[in-house]
Amino acid sequence: MTEAETGNGRRRTAPPPWLLSGLRPQQSTPVPWAAVLRASLALATPLAVGFALDRPAYGALASMGALSGVIGDTADAYRMRILNIAVPQLFGALGVMLGTLVYGTGWAAVVALTLVGLVSGMMSTIGAVASVSGLLLLLNAIVGAGLPLPDPWWVAPLLLTVGGLFVLALTLLAWPLRRALPERVAVANTYLAVADLLAAAGGPDYEERRQAVTQSLNTSYDLILARRARYHGRNNAMVRLLAQLNVVIPLVEAAPAVHVRRLTLPDEIPAAVRDLAVAVEESRTGRPGLALPAPDSPATRAVDSALRHAAVVVHKADPDPYNVDDRLGRPAALGVRVRRTARDVLFSGASWRYGLRLALCVGLAQALTSLVPVPRSYWVALTVTFVLKPDFGSVFSRAVLRSVGTAAGLVIAAPVLAAVPIGWWDVPVMVVLAALIPALTAKGYAFQTAAITPVILLLSDLLNHQGFHLVWPRFLDSLIGCAIVLVAGYLLWPESWHVRVGHRLADAVTDIADYVACAFEPGSSGDRAERLRARRRIYRDLSVVRSEFQRALTEPPPVGARAAAWWPLVVAVERIVDAATAARVRVNHGAPAPPREEVAEIRRQLLGLADGIRSSEVLVEVRTELPGDEEGVLAPLRQEVAAARAIASPQP
């Protein structure tokens, strides 16, 4: 707790900032009304069907499957939503079958769920769909091992899958009504973000706009490449969108060249890019009509050239499918990707570490609930699984927020379980409770927990008929699960309470050093496609660094305070990438190439910076002199490297 001064001079205690940040709702996020309606229908309809058939337990199981689908429906593009909902349901069905087989078997259940936890944890490090699949595999195995489910063995997996597929069917109903492909909207939004970036060049808002462009590019490439991965050949619509997305890259590259010279672009240029965004979204073709001012420097010539080329490609009806340069690489065949992913997971230290952490915590939770003669439930292991997710933020803060959210959810559930008898009244109650899940999920993790808790309790009551007596034991179960995670999944693993920003930032700096050597290789223009891929990779890595930085800020002291100290260096490294890109653009448009010695010295300084970041948890100022031509193309880059070295270098 921290202390604050009151008006009369007395001091009062206040929650720490890292806790307040998690409890503060995200006001800027709008309520997803379509998802709210979909959740109400998806969870209440199976209950109504179950009561109509006099099979309330069947309806509850189908609603549980629907709940998994609602939680997993996080993508924008419909094809990604199909993957996010359908694929995890298959793993969820497998999980509940495994859990049912070991129900009531004591040590066998402990061993089985521990192994499932290991597999689930390792799967979660692969990607978004695999993460949700691993989550449902473990959650449903825990439910199957902890609740008496209807016979025969195939009923529960079938009903859970049907519930999840019902959510998918409701999601796909709006597909024919969409005005534009989600991928096309994403590309248009990227053009709008680039227009804002060009308008901000030379001003104080440039850094914020550049981050928005990086995020938008990541989203657009992910959507398009994920869709193209389904096709063995070429899809004309996707080829055109990919071409339109690729030609915006030179515009993004030209922006730093303008910004580092503190130039201000005429309003006609951002306006022209916004017109291209409209053309992309409306799939407009024809001859582009550009009225641009004449460029007067290498930087503005780079912008003019990139913009004119982008206008031609955007309005071209049928780009050559064999002349599209896929910046991030065309997806390999499915079998190749599966083998590559399996190899990466099996030989990844991070994958094994997380799998073992999750397995240890699930094993301890299941041992407690299965072997110790205390009235505990599967809720302990469920709490462990929800809290110990690698891609959901800080484990420590999630454990605390889980406790707070569960308490709030129990306050909602208590009067429902006490006053509403099992029967048809559960259907309108579920309509209201289910609507809260997508509405509150957008506000933060504690709010999501508060919304999901009463839904799970109501569905559990239809299976074990404990009513109001579920409330207090479930709160104790949540506290025990959070305690297991804090001790066995957090405190016992030093990597959890160390700042991991430094090593990831050091890797990015090493990649920047290689990029500089490639971009300014004397006597050669280098492989432009390779440079573009390298630069996108660096910005994507820096985006991950920012995410890790935000996660670390939510940790309690001293981790949060140490993470905050890295922020100036994160910004400095991003400025280095911008300066290197700007220099390359100026060389492309007539500026003299830098000498070999200057490039080698900058690369050596960058590698020294990377070594310094890796070798110390403490940022130590070390002055670095980088002599060179002050009018040369690399002068801004030398200044940014020197500034970064002054922030962090090896301790003497």
N, C-alpha and C positions, 0 to 999 in steps of 0.2 A: 504494500500500500504506500501511496505517497501522501504528503501533507500539503494543505493549501491554507492560505491566510483568509480569514473571514473579515467582515466589515468591522467588528468590534475588537480586532486584534487577536482573538483566540484562533488557535490552529485546529483544523479538522482533518480527518483522514479522507482520502479520495482513492478510487480504484486506480491502478497503474494504467499508463497510456496504452500498453499492449493489449490489456483486457478491454478497455473502452473502445479501441478500434474495432474489435470483433463484435461488441455489443451495439455499436452504432449502426443503424440501418443505412443501406446504400440508397440515398434518396434519389439519385439521378437515374436509377434503373426503373423503367416503366413496368406496369403490371401486364404480363402477357395474357390478355383476355382469352385468346383462342386456346391457349394451354389450360387456362382455368376451366373453361367449359369442357374441354376434352377430358381433363382429370375427373371432373364430376361424373360425366357419363361413363367413363371407363371403369371407375371403382364402384359406382352405385348400381349399374345395370346388372353385373353378375350377382350381386346380393339379391336384387329383385327376382332374377330368374331362379336363384337357389331357393328363396322362400316360396315362389310359385310352384316349384317341383317338390316342396317339402324336403329339400336337401340343403339346409343353411351352411353346413360345413363345405359342401362343394362350391357354393357361391363365395364363401370366404377364401378358399384356395384360389379361385379364379381372380378374385379381387387382389390377392397378394401378387399374383403374376402381373396384373395390370399396374399395381403400384411400382413394380420393378421397371415396367415399360415407361411409366410417367417420369420416374427419376432419371432414366437413361436417355430420354428424348431431349438431347441438348444440341444437336447439330442444326444447321440451317438448310443445307441442300437435302432434297428428298432422298437421293440415293444414299447419302451418308446416314440419314435418319433410319433408313431400312436396315443398314448394317448395325447402327447403334442399338436398335430395338430387337431385331430378329436374331442376330448371332448370339448376344448374351442370353437370350431365352433358352437356346439349346444347351448352353453350359449350366444355366439354372436348373433345367430339367435333369441333367446329369447329376448335379449336386444334390437335389432332393432325393434322387434314387439312392445315391451313396449313403446319405444320412438315414434314410428309412431302413437300409440293410443293417445299420449298426445301432438302431434305436434300442435303448435299454441294455446294452452289452457291456457297460462299465469301461474297463481298460481298452477293449477293442474300439469303442467309440473315441476314446482319448487319442489313441494312435492314429485312427483313420482321419479324424478331423485335423490332427497336427500335420499329417502328410498333405491333406487337401490345402491347409493353410500355406505350406511351403510352395506348392504348385501355384496357388492363387497369387501369392506374393511375387513370384518370379514372372508370372504372366502380366502382372500389373505394370511391369517396367517396359513392356513392349510398345504400347501405344494406347490411344483413347479407347478403341473398341475392345482390345484385349484387357484393358484395365477394368472396364465395366463387366466383361465376361468373367474375369477372375473374381470380381466382387460378388456376382450372383452365384458363381460356383460355390464359394465358401458360405455365403449367407444362407442359401437354400439347403446346403448340407447341414448347417447348424440347426435350421428349422426342422429338417427331417429327423435329425438325431434327438431333438428336444421336445417335439410335440407328437402326440398320437394322431397319425393321419389315417384317413379312410383306406380300407382294403378294397381291391387287391393293390399290389405295389405300383402299378402303372397309372392309377387314378390321379394321384397327387402331381406327378410330372406332367400328365396330360392337361390337367386343369390350370396349372401354373403357366404352361405354354400357351394355352388358349387365351388366358387373360392378357398375356403380353402381346399376342398377335391381335387381340381386339383393339389395344391401344394403337398398334401399327395401322390397322384398318381405318380407325378414326383419323389418324394423321394423314393418310393418303387420300381421304375424301376431298381435301382442298387442293390436291395436285392439279386437276384440270382447270381450276378457277384462278390459278396464279397467273398474273399478267406477264411475268417474265421468269426465266430460269433463275434460280438463286445464284448460280454461277455468274450469270450475266449481270445481275445486280451487284455482286461482289466486285466484279471488274470495274463497273461504272463507279462504285464507291471509291475504288483505288484511284481512278482518274480525278475524282473530286478531292481526295486527300492530297494528290500531287499538285492540283491547282492551289490549294491552301498553302502547300509548302513553298511553291514559287512566289506566291503573294507575300509570304513571311520572310523571304530571303533578304538578308541584310538587317533584319530586325530582331527584337528580343524574343519573339514567339517561334523562332525557327526550330529550336531543339524540340519543343513540344510537337510541332507539326511533323518533323522528321520521324519521331517515334510513332506517330499515327500512321505515317506512310509505311513504315516497316511492318506494323501490325496488319495493316490492310493487305500488303503484298503477301504476307505469310498466309492470311486467310484465303485469299484468292487462289494462290498456287495450290494450297492444300485441297480446296474444293475441286478445282479443275483436274489436278493429277489423280485425285481419288476416284473421280468419275471415269477418267480415261483408263484407269487400271482395269476396268471391267471389260474393255474391248481389246480383242486381238489385233484388229485393224484400226483404221482412223475414223473418227466421227467428225463430220464436217462442221457441226456447230461448235464442238469443242476445239477443233483445229483453229477456227476463226477466233474464238475467245482467247485461246492461248497466244495466238499471234498478236492480238490486241493488247494482251497483258505484257508480252515480251517487249513491245516497242515503247512501253512507258518507262522501261528501265533506263534508257539513255537520258530521258528527262530527269529522272531521279538522280542520275549521275551528274548532270549538268548543274543541279541546284547548289551543291556545295561550292562549285567554282564561282558562282555568283555571290554566295554568302560570304566566303572568306575574303572577297574583295570589297565587302560591304556595299555592293551595288543594289539598287532597287529597280526591279523590272517594271516596265509599263503595264498598266492595268489590262491592256489588250491581250497579254500573254496568258495570265490566269483565266481570263474570260474565255479564250479560245480552248483551253484545256477543259473547262466546264462544259463547253459546247460538245466536245468530244465525248464527255461522260454521258450526255443525253443521247448522242448518236449510238454509243455502245448499248445503253439500256433499251433503246427503241429499235436496235438492230438496223439502223439507217444505212443506206448505201448511196452511191453516186459520187459526184465530184466534190471534194472539200472546198469550201470557200473561206480562205484565210486572208485576213488583212492585218499583217503584222508590221510593226515598225522595223526599220533597217537596223541590224546589229552593229555595234561599234567597238567590240572587244572580243578576244577569244572566248570568254565566258558566255557572253550574250550570243555569239555565233553558235556555240554548242547548244544553247537552248533553242535557238531558231531552227537549226538543222534537225534536232531531235523532234521538235514539235511538228515540223512539216512532214517528216517521215511518218510520225505517228498518225497524222491526219489522213495520209494516203492509205495506210494499212487499216485504220478503223473503218473507212468508207468502202473498202474493197470487198466485193460480195463473196468472192471465192478465192482465198489465198491458196497458194501452192502448198498442198499438204506435205510435200517432201522438202519444203524450204523453211520449215518452222523450227527454229532453234529452241529446243526445250531446255530452259535455263537450269532446271534442277534435275534433268535427266529423265528420260522416258521410263515409266515403270517396267520392271522386268516381268517375266512370266510368273504366274502364281506359284508354281512349284519352286522356282528359283528363290522367290521372296520368302516362302515358308522355310526352306532349308537355311537361307541366310539368317532369318530371324531366330530359328531354333539354335543355330550355332552361336549367335551373338548372346542369347540368353544363357545358354549352358556354360559359356566361357566368360561371362561377365561377373566380376567381383561384386559390383553394385547390385546385380540381380540376386545373387546368392545371399548377400547380406540382408537385403530387404525380405526375401523369402524366409530366411531363418528367424528374423525378428518377428515376423507375423506368425510363423509356426510356433515359436516359443510362447508368445502371448496367448494364442488360441489354445495351445496345449495346456497351459496353466489354468486358463478359464474353464476349459472342459473338464480338467481334473477336479477342479473345485466343485463344479455343478454335478458331476457324475459320481464322485467318490466320497466327498465329505457329506455326512448326514445332516445337511442344513437345507431348508426349503428355498433353494436357489433355482434358477431357470436358465434356459438357453439365452436369455437376454444379456447375460454377462459376456458371452462370446460374441453376440451380435454387436454389443457396444465396442468391444475390442476391434472388430473388423471395420466398423464405421470410422472409428477414431484414427486407426493406424493405416491410413491411406496415403501413399507417397505423393500423389499429385493433387492433394486437397489442402496443402498448406502445413503450417506448424503443428507438430504432434502435440506439443505442450498446450498451446492455446486451444486446439481442437478438443482436448480432453476437458479443459475447464469449460469451454463453451458448450460441450456436449452435456455436462452436468447441469449448466444453467438452462439450456434448451429443454432437456428432459424434465426438469422441475416445472418449467412453464407449460410443457405439453401435458404433464400430469394434472396440473391445475385445470386445464381444459377437459381432460378425459374424465376426471373424478365425478363431476356432476352428471356426465353422460352415462357412465357405467352405473351410477347409483340410481338415476331417475328413469332411464330408458330401458324397458324390458326387452329381452331378445324377441325379435319379430319384425313386422313391417315398418315400425318406427325407425329401425336402424337404417332404412334406405334414405329417407330425407336427411337424417343426421349425417350419413356418409356423403351425400351431395355437398353439404356445407363444409365438412372437414376435408374432403378431397380437394375442394377448390382452394383451400388455404395453402396447399403444398406448392404449386407453381407460383402463387402470389407471394408467399413468404420466402421461397428459395432465393428469389432475386435480391432479397434484403440482406442475406448473410447466412453463415452456417448455423448459428444459434437459432435463428428464426426458422430455418429449414427443419432442424431437429424438433423444435416446438410444434411444427405442423405435422411431421410424420409420426411422432410418438402417439397421439390419440388414435390415429388411423390404425396403426399396428395393434394397439391395445384392443380396439373394437373388434378387429378381425380375429385376434387371438381368443377373445372371449367367446366367439362363435365356435371355436374349436375345443376349448377346455372348460367353458362355463364357470369361471371363477368370479366374474362380475367385479364389483367395487374392490374386492380383496386383492385384485391385481395391482392396484395403484402403489401402495407403499413398498411391497417387495420389488416392483420394477425399478423404483427409484434407488433402492439399496443395490440392486443388481447393476445399475448404471454406474453408481459410485465405485463399486468393486471393479467393474470393467475398466473404468478410467484409471483407477489406482494401479491395476496390472499393467496398463499401457505406459503410465508414467515411470514405473520402476523397471519393468522388464523390456519395454520397447523404447524407452527414452534415456533414463539415467544410466543404464548398463551399456549404452552404445555411445561412446564419446563423439562419434561423427554427428550425432543428433544435436549436441549442445556446443558444437564449434561452428563458426561462420564458414560456409562453403563458397562464399562469393569469390574469395581470392584465387583459388585454384582454377575455377572456371574462367575467371577474368584473365588469368595468366595464359590459359590455352588460347583464348581469343587474341591476346597480344602476340603470341607466337604465330598464329595464322596471319595476323596483320603484317608481321615481318616478312613472311613468305610472300604475301600479296605484293608488298612493296618491291621485293626482288623480281617478281614476275612482271609487274606492271611497268617497271622502268629498266628492263634489261637492255643495255646499250646495243644499238645496231639492229634491234628487232622490235617489231610492234607487239610481239607476243601473241598468244592465242586469246583473242578477245572473248570468245565464249567461255573459256576457262577462267578468265579474269572475272567475268560477270558472275559465274557460279561461285567463285571464291568470295567475292564481295557479298553476295546474298547469304552465303554460309556464315560469314562474319557477323552480319547484322542479325541473322537468326540466332546465333550464339549469344550476341549481346542482349537480345530480347529475353533469352533464357536467364542470363545473368540478372537482368532487371527483375524477373519473376522471383528468382532466388533471393534477391535483395529484399523485395517486398515481403516474402515469407519470413526472412530472418528478422525483419523489423517487428513482427508480431510475437517473437520469442521474448521471454522474460530476461531481465539483466542476468549476466553481462552480455549475452549473445546479441540482443537487440541493439545495445549501445555500440558494440563492436561493429555491427553491420552498418550502422549509420555513418561510421567513420570512413567506409569505403565509397560513399556516394560521390565525393569529388573526383575520385579516380575513375569510377564508372563513366562519368560525364567526360573526363579528359580522354579516355580511350575512344569513346564515340567520336569526339572531335578529331582524333588522329585519323580515323577511317574517312571522315568527311574531307579532311585536308588531303589525304592520299588520293581520293577519288577526284577531287577538284584539280589536283596537279596532273593526273592522267588525262582528264578532259582537255586541259589547256594544251598539253603536248599533242593531243589528237587534232587540235584546231590551230596549229601553227607555232606554238611556243617552242623554244629550243629544248631539246632533251637534256636532262641533267647528266653530269659526268658520273662515270662508274664509281669513283671514290666516294662521292657524296651519297650515292644510293647505298653503298656498302656500309658507310658509317652510320647512316640512319637505321639500317637493318640491325647492325651490331648493338646500337643503343636500345632498340625495341626488344631484342633478345635479352639484353641485360635487365630491362624493365620486367620482362616476364620472369626471369630468374629471381629478381628481387621480390616480386609479388609472392612467388611460391615459398620463399625462404623465411618470411617473417609475417607474424600476425600483427605487428605494429608498423604503422606507416611512418617512415623516417625521411625527412627532407634531405635530398642530396642535389646540389647544384650541378648542372651539366652544361658544358659549353659545346655547341654544335656550329662550328664556323662554316661559312659558305657565302655564296653570292646572295646578298639581301634582296636583289631584284630577280633572282632565279625562280624557277617554277616550284622548287621544293622549299622555298623560304617559309611559307606558312606551315608546312609539315614539320620542318625542323623546330619551329616555335612550339607547336603542339606536343611534340615528343619531349622537348626540354621541360615543358610545363608538367607533363605527366611524370617524368623522372624526378622532378622536384617534389612531387607528392609522395611517391613510393619508390624506394630503392633499397638494396640490401643494407642491413645494419653493418657499420664498420666493425 
